[in-house]
């Protein structure tokens, strides 16, 4: 099985994926979806609906190069046309695993969500202290907002 599909299966097992049209509808309306993915052979109606669900929100949308059957197999179902990944890190890993350079903007947007979550949770000074434990100061500062970087 492909690495990207492995991430989909892992997200399902971790409880970080919503599968099918109704659950995806719910998490996107609650703005809890980081990434919405659609099978390559999903109907045009499903694709249009997915686009409308993520419009004007900080949620990403990708049409995968996998069929409904391939996506379904990855999660233990017969088919799956649409899914939402609620964890930005898992979503970024899935998109990176596709190996498509044209999706780099989506990967960067998902990583920006992770960065913002860390800043919101820890605050700049606490996050900087935490990051300095694992990275040199200049690398740690790259994770922070410009004002916090200047404080170094």
N, C-alpha and C positions, 0 to 999 in steps of 0.2 A: 504494500500500500504506500502511496505517496506521503511525503513528510507533512504537507499541508493538511491532508486528510487525517493524519495522525493527530495533529493539533486539534482538529474538530472533535475527534473522539475523546481526546484528553479533556477538552473544555466541557463536553457533555458529562464525563465522569466526575469532573470537579464541581459540577453544578454551575458552571459559568456559561452555559449555552441554553438558549430557548429555541425550541424546534417546532417548525410549522407556522402557518400564517397567523393564527390567533395569539399564541404566546409572543411571537415577534411583534405583533401589533401592540400588545400590552406593554412590553418593555421599551419600545421606541416612543410610545406616547408618554411614558413615565420618564423618558430621557435617561434610561439606564443602560441602553445598548451602546457599546463602543463601536461595534462593527456589525453590519448586516451583510450576509452573504447569500447569493442566489445561484442556483444551478444553471449551467449553460443551456440546458434544454427546458428550463422553466418557461411557462407561458408569458407572453407579452404583458398580460394583465398582472401577473405576479411581479414582473420587473417594474412596471409603472407604479404599482402599489408600493413596492419597496422604496422607489425613488421619492414618492410623496411622503412616506413615513419619516424619512431622514432629512427631508428638505428643511432648511432654516434651523437645523439643530447641529450640535457638534458630534454627529454620528456619521460614520463612514459607511460606504456601500461599495461592494465588489461583486462582480459577476465572475464566478469561478470557472475554470476550464474543465469542470467535472460535471457529469450528468447527475440527474436526480438519483439514479440507481447507485452510482459510485458514492455519492454523499450519504445516501441511506445506509449502504454497506459499512461505511466508516463509523456509524453510530449504532449499528445493530438493528436497523429497520430495513424495510424493502425499498423505500425511496424517501427523499427529502428534497423539497424544492427551495425552501428558504429557512434561514436560521439567523439568530442574533447571538453574538459573543458579548457578554457583559463585562469582561475583563479586558482592559486596554492592552495589557502586556501580552495576553494570550492572542488577542486579535493581531497585534503587531507581529508576533512570531508566525502566525498563520500566513499573513500576507507576505512576509519576508521569505517564507518557505516556498512560495510560488515562483520566486526567482524572476519576477517581471519588473525590470527597471522602471517602467511607466507607472508602477504603483508606489514608487518611493514617497510621493507626496502623502499618500494615505498612511504609510508606515510612520512618517515624521509627525503627522497629525495625531496618531495614536500614542506615540512616544511623548508628545507634548501634553497629552491628557495625563499620562503617568506622572510627568514632572509636576504638573499643576496639582495633582492629588497629593504628592509628597509635600509640596510647599504649603498647601492648605492644612495638611495634617500636622506637620512638624513646625512650621514657621521657618523663616530663612535661617536664623541663627542656630536653632536646634538641628536643622537638616544639614547645615554646613558642618557642624561638629560630628554628626553621624557619618557623613560622607568622607570626612578627613580620616576617619578610622580605616577606610578601605581604599582611598585614592590619594594621590598627591594633591596638594591644595589647588593647583591650577586645573586639574581634571575635576575635582569636586565642585569648584566654582562654576564650571560649565553647566551644571545642573540647576543653577540658581538664576534668579532674575537679575538683570543688570545692576540694580542698586546694591544687591547683596554681594555681587562680585566685586564691586568697587571697594567694599569694606575690608577686603583682604589686604 
